[in-house]
Amino acid sequence: MRSKNPEYKKEIIAYVDQFYSQTHEFPTCSQIAANTSLQRTAVFNYLVAMHKDGDIEYDGKRILTPFIRASRSAETCQVGIIGDISCGIPTDAQEHLEGYVTVPASIVGNDEMYVLYARGKSMIGAGINSGDMVLVRKQETANDGDIVVAYVEGEGNTLKRLRHKGNQIILHPENPDLKDIPVDFLKVQGVAVWVFKNLSNHKN
């Protein structure tokens, strides 16, 4: 099937959203087929195509986090909130779909995005406070100076500015009270591109 009907895509996404809101799990191909107008094979083909298009994340067996929903207009799209991220000492990030944020399509473009809640005070110098929502471009590479979601082996995930000093990798906190964190290895999981402020967290 070369051409994918956008109405079928919407039907699949609508059922996935409904199923998740009721169970906090994602449906199987068989469950989607039983509750839509598509056959199981067609559902599988659509999920594969939607994964390639960045509409949903699907590994060929199960639906994972839908970073960008298929339902987008010319002006906006919906990006999934998948938990929180430490802005201090690396900790395991919570990764489960908590809802969606409406984001201007001009910011997202064709990139794969997700949103994390920031925790801690180590990035306040970059304008990222605890409770803020950080829009992250999903990617595995980053440039020196980028603010990254980094996985540190044995420690977990953290949000820091990436620096290099010679051959040394540095996770730099944007807080003068905190020290740089040198690491031997890290895995870049995304680059922060935008911050949404929760003004209730910034009262004087």
C-alpha positions in Angstrom: 0.0 0.0 0.0 1.9 3.0 -1.3 -0.6 5.8 -0.4 -1.8 6.1 3.2 -5.3 7.5 3.8 -5.1 10.4 6.3 -8.5 9.5 7.7 -7.3 6.0 8.6 -4.3 7.6 10.3 -6.6 9.8 12.3 -8.8 6.8 13.2 -5.8 4.9 14.5 -4.5 7.9 16.5 -7.9 8.5 18.0 -8.2 4.9 19.2 -4.6 4.9 20.5 -5.3 8.1 22.5 -8.6 6.7 23.9 -7.1 3.4 24.8 -4.1 5.0 26.5 -6.3 7.4 28.5 -8.3 4.5 29.9 -5.5 2.0 30.5 -2.2 3.9 30.5 -1.0 1.3 28.0 -0.8 1.3 24.2 -3.0 -1.1 22.2 -1.8 -4.0 20.0 -2.4 -4.2 16.3 -5.2 -6.7 17.0 -6.9 -4.4 19.4 -6.7 -1.5 17.0 -8.1 -3.6 14.2 -11.0 -4.8 16.4 -12.0 -1.2 17.1 -11.4 0.5 13.8 -12.4 -0.1 10.2 -9.0 -1.6 9.3 -7.8 -5.2 9.2 -4.8 -6.2 11.4 -2.4 -6.3 8.4 -3.5 -2.9 7.3 -3.0 -1.5 10.9 0.5 -2.9 11.0 1.3 -1.3 7.6 -0.1 2.0 8.8 1.9 2.0 12.0 5.1 1.2 10.1 4.4 4.1 7.7 3.4 6.4 10.5 6.6 5.6 12.4 8.6 6.5 9.3 6.7 9.8 9.0 7.4 10.7 12.6 3.7 10.5 13.6 4.1 7.8 16.2 6.9 5.6 17.5 6.5 1.9 16.7 9.2 -0.8 16.8 7.4 -3.3 14.6 5.8 -5.1 17.6 4.4 -2.4 19.9 3.6 1.2 20.0 6.1 3.3 22.1 5.9 6.9 23.1 4.0 8.9 20.4 6.4 11.9 20.3 4.4 13.7 17.7 0.8 13.0 17.1 -0.5 12.6 13.6 -3.2 15.2 14.3 -1.6 18.5 13.4 -2.8 21.5 11.6 -0.8 23.9 9.4 -0.1 26.1 12.4 0.3 23.7 15.4 1.0 20.1 16.4 0.7 18.1 19.6 4.0 16.9 21.3 3.9 14.3 24.0 5.0 15.0 27.6 7.0 11.9 28.6 8.0 12.7 32.2 10.7 14.7 34.0 14.4 15.2 33.9 16.9 16.1 36.6 18.7 19.4 36.3 21.1 18.3 39.0 22.9 15.0 39.7 21.9 12.5 37.0 18.9 10.4 37.9 16.7 8.1 36.0 14.1 10.1 34.1 10.5 9.0 34.3 9.3 8.1 30.8 5.6 7.6 30.3 3.1 9.7 28.4 1.5 12.3 30.7 -0.3 14.4 28.1 0.4 16.7 25.2 1.5 20.3 24.6 0.4 22.3 21.7 3.5 23.7 19.9 3.7 26.0 16.9 4.5 23.9 13.8 7.2 26.4 12.9 9.2 25.3 16.0 8.8 21.6 15.4 9.2 21.5 11.7 9.8 17.9 10.5 11.8 17.0 13.6 10.8 14.3 16.2 10.2 16.1 19.5 9.2 15.4 23.1 8.6 17.4 26.3 10.1 16.9 29.7 9.5 18.6 33.0 12.7 20.1 34.4 13.6 19.4 38.1 16.3 21.1 40.1 18.2 24.4 39.9 21.4 23.5 38.0 20.2 25.2 34.7 18.7 28.4 36.1 21.3 30.4 34.4 20.0 29.2 31.0 16.5 30.2 32.0 15.4 26.6 32.9 13.8 26.5 36.3 12.3 23.5 38.2 8.8 22.9 36.9 9.4 24.4 33.4 8.6 22.3 30.4 11.5 21.7 28.0 10.9 20.9 24.4 13.6 18.5 23.2 14.5 17.5 19.7 15.2 13.7 19.7 18.7 13.1 18.3 21.8 11.1 19.2 24.4 13.8 18.4 25.0 17.3 19.7 27.4 20.2 19.3 29.6 21.8 21.9 27.5 24.3 23.8 24.2 22.5 23.2 21.9 21.9 26.2 21.4 18.1 26.0 19.4 15.3 27.6 22.3 13.0 28.4 22.3 9.5 29.7 25.4 8.8 31.9 26.1 5.1 32.3 25.5 4.0 35.8 24.0 7.3 36.8 20.9 7.9 34.6 19.6 11.0 32.8 20.3 14.7 33.2 19.9 18.0 31.5 23.1 20.0 31.1 25.1 22.0 28.7 27.6 19.9 26.7 31.2 21.0 26.8 34.5 19.5 25.7 37.9 20.3 27.2 40.5 18.5 25.1 39.4 14.9 25.1 37.3 15.3 28.3 33.5 15.4 28.1 32.0 17.9 30.5 28.4 18.3 31.6 28.2 22.0 32.6 25.5 23.2 35.0 24.3 26.8 34.4 24.5 27.7 38.1 27.7 29.3 39.6 27.1 27.4 42.8 27.6 24.0 41.1 30.6 22.3 39.6 31.2 20.8 36.2 30.6 17.1 35.9 33.4 15.3 33.9 32.3 12.0 32.4 34.1 9.4 30.4 31.0 8.5 28.3 27.5 9.7 27.7 24.7 9.0 25.3 22.9 12.0 23.9 19.2 11.5 23.8 18.1 14.9 22.6 18.9 18.6 22.4 16.7 21.2 24.2 15.3 23.8 21.8 12.6 25.6 23.7 11.4 26.2 27.3 7.7 26.7 28.4 7.4 28.6 31.6 5.0 27.7 34.4 4.7 31.2 35.9 3.2 29.9 39.1 6.6 28.4 39.9 8.3 31.8 39.5 6.4 34.1 42.0 8.5 36.5 44.0 
